[in-house]
Amino acid sequence: MLVDILERLQRHRQAATYGAIAGVVGGSHRRLMANQDRSHRSSWVVNRRTRRPTGYGREDFHPDLLLAIEARGILKTPADLAKWLKGHP
């Protein structure tokens, strides 16, 4: 399920917080991305406070990320993400 969410976030250029995704897939937001490579696809998962992916350098995250966050904001809660997923296959 995590991989599907990551692909959809990237396809629609939408950022979501670690907590929102952890709330949907289950588990800890701290361990959520432990088995994922740092990639453009994974960079759509961001820290709520910094609005950036944790541990990424600017060159590591998707080139559209910052503009997309400005334009569309961030999905911050599991409820927001679940609702968004229903409308974004």
Secondary structure, DSSP 8 states (H G I E B T S, - for coil): -HHHHHHHHHHTT-EEEHHHHHHHH-S-TTTTTTTS---TTGGGEE-TTTSS-TT--GGGS-TTHHHHHHHH-EE-SHHHHHHHHHH--
